[in-house]
Amino acid sequence: MARERLYLFDTTLRDGQQTPGVDFSVEDKLLVMAMLDRLGVDYIEGGYAGGNPTDNALFAEPRQTKATFTAFGMTKRAGRSASNDPGFQAIINAKAKAACFVAKSWDYHVRVALGCSNEENLETIRDSVTAARAAGKEVLVDCEHFFDGYKANPAYATACAKTAFEAGARWVVLCDTNGGTLPAEVSDIVRTMTKTVPGSHLGIHAHNDTEQAVANSLAAVDAGVRQIQGTLNGIGERCGNANLVSLIGTLATKPHYRERFETGVDAARLQELTAVARGFDELLNRSPNAQAPYVGKSAFATKAGIHASALAKEPETYEHVPPDVVGNRRRILVSDQAGKSNLIAELNRIGIEVAKDDTRLDTLLRDVKEREAQGYAYDGADASFELLARRALGTVPHYFDVLSFRTSVERFDGEMHTEAVVKVKVGNETYLNAGEGNGPVNALDVALRKDLGKFQKHIADMELVDFKVRILNGGTGATTRVLIESRDGKGNRWFTLGVSPNIVEASFQALLDAIIYKLQRDGVSP
């Protein structure tokens, strides 16, 4: 039985750019477009043509994407011809194959926002689609606030969608702009709309204000739409848009959708899903969501010993899809809930083969549980666990000794000044390194990595990406856990931790582990 084609429309670079703190340059947009092409989406909405200098530069020349490069903008204004509307002409003149127009479909917005009559609004939709088609564009119309508009005045919302379709729009996209519609409502309304506009010409654009955007998008597909709009990792204004990554994972792996529909994301491209999702977060300079479906670091992680034992025998017992299908991997976490099955599975994963009856396993497991009772949490710090395990097994090279360290924080001339001094011994050489930073941890990091003798070249591309502090038992004298995320020039990322009543000491433990882990992982000889 032939599968129906389902089209994926990415609006990361337009709607996603409304996320607080996200601001793409032209270069950023080109990188994201390459990621999306690598994934296999059908449409890439580059931005708002004529809306700002960045998007003007992006649309100034054709972009060689496999996906249909799309410009976004508003329909022409009421009372003006298409040729006499500069905003509309910016979309027509954009070097993009498709034009996506946002049109009001809620009569309340037509009256309040546009200040025109309902009939005038229908004319702007009709004339905009006609003019864009005459200019050779594939046309999409985003019916803004469609679901709220339909619930308020179904006849008028339907008329807006029908007008766009009859004027020649390839896609009429039903938008849940406020994100407040629920899946059952979406399903009922879409199913009714297919009697006016064929499902093969309908799309869904859902926002996530009730955590329903993915569910609403899937409900719309079940009800008949054949285009889904979304963003990478669900970014977008307010609570975000439908997460295209989660949607792709579900459409490609769940029989209910996989057996009925095909998308541009084949099995090979699906294996790029995790890399694309995490690479996008890297571009945004933010830490990936560990619990993101399909692609998160914890998406296929298990902590309890009984779960790990079952996973080792039959992975399907606790995994809804094989992690490698989406480019992710299984993680067996080692913690105070762990049994020997967890420990052996995790050691095997990191390349350490140990016999089940090796007595060092009992010692290591006891050590892990004792340290977690003190506040360590190895399920979130893979690198520190690997070092702990390798030290127990005697396989971590001895690179250097820290003879002493100190920090000083003082305020003078109205400014804070922080310095750190670290004394290390590498072989027969002793190095006294000083560093300045915006705080004691930053200063220690600078000083520790300033000169490690023969190892310096191996850590030159290291940098501290994230620093988290957790107070474990309250009060100013409380035990503190520090988690540090590091990365290198190859894109590798790793987590290390330290625990102490002294936050500087806990931080230094984590910094030391980060450096030693990189040296041993890269196979550097002592």
Helices and strands as residue ranges (DSSP letters): E 4-5, E 7-10, G 16-18, H 26-39, E 43-48, H 53-58, E 68-74, G 82-84, H 86-93, E 98-104, H 107-109, I 110-114, H 118-134, E 138-144, H 146-152, H 154-167, E 171-176, H 183-193, G 199-201, E 202-206, H 213-223, E 227-230, G 232-234, H 244-253, H 255-258, E 261-262, H 267-270, H 273-284, E 301-302, H 305-313, G 315-317, G 323-326, E 331-332, H 340-349, H 359-374, G 378-380, H 382-392, E 401-412, E 415-426, E 429-437, H 440-448, G 453-455, H 456-459, E 463-471, E 480-487, E 493-500, H 503-521
